Amino acid sequence: MSAIYNSQAAKRPVNLSLNEDLVLKLREVTGNLSERVETLLVAFLEAEHARRAEADTALTNAVAAWNAFGERVGSFADEHSTL
């Protein structure tokens, strides 16, 4: 499936609390609910990794821009500090 987790790892049962009616409706449209949920969780994990990487990049760029501004202009506090 994906390189962000070991798709060959052993499967184990887990307990989930799901709406009973939702589960009944899902069983009408999918033969393997566990496989479908796993596929959806992989998609969520991939999207979350991408979102966090994008946020990290944005933060890194903001810090770099602020540092460049500070080097170019200096600090407002430097002009008014009594230390």
N, C-alpha and C positions, 0 to 999 in steps of 0.2 A: 504494500500500500504506500507507505511513506517512509522517508529516511529519518523522520523526527522521533520515531519510536521503533522498537523491535517488533515487527509484525509477526515474527516467528516465535515469540515468547508464548509460554503455556497460557491457556485460558483458565480462568477461575471464576466461580460463581460470585456474584455480588448482589446485595440487596438494594433495590430501588423502590421508592414509594411513588407509584404513578396512579393517575386517575383511572379507575376501573373501566369506565366507559371508553376512555381514550384507548386503552389497551385492547379492548374488544373491537373497536373500529379499526385499529391498526392491524390486528390479526386478520381482518377481512381483506386487507390490501397488500400484505407482505407475508411471505411464508416463513421468514426467519427474522423475527424481531430483534434478536441479539445482534445479528450481523448488520442489520439496518442501523441500529443505535450505535454500534461501533463505527460504522462509516460516517455517521453524522458527528460523532465525537472527534474523529480524525480531522474532519473538515473544520470543526471549531478550533481544534488545537493548532492547525496550520494557520488559520486566520488570526488567532491570538498571538502566535509567534511573529507573524508579519506585522501586526499592529504594534506590538512592543518594540520590534526592530525599527519601525518607522518613528515611533515616539523617541527612542534613543537617539536616532539620527537627528531628529529635529532639535532635541535638547543639546546635543553636541554642537550643532550648527549655531544655536542661540548663544551658547557659552563662548564659542570662537568669535562670533560677531561682537559680543559684549567686551571680550578681552581686547579685540582689535580697536574698538572704540576707545576703551580706556587707555591703551597705549598711544593712540593718536591724539586724544583730547586731554587726557589726564583726569584726575578725580576732582569733582566739585568740592569735596571735603578738604582736599589739600590746601585750597585757597583760604579756607575759613577755620582750619583747625588751630586750636590753642596749644596743642601738644608739642 
